[in-house]
């Protein structure tokens, strides 16, 4: 995801984690679905909203 979306690794992780939280899914499930092509990485390419950013 980092490479295809032109993101740094920490940015890609934050977006995967945010998607995971927003959809009440395990992080490992979201990562696996990205690899399997079940989730479009472009959906995760937008920035994490301020309310989801880590403290």
Buried (B, 14 or more C-beta within 10 A) or exposed (E): BBEEBEBEEEBBBBBBBBBBEEEEBEEEEBBEBBEEEEBEBEEBBEEBEEEBEEE
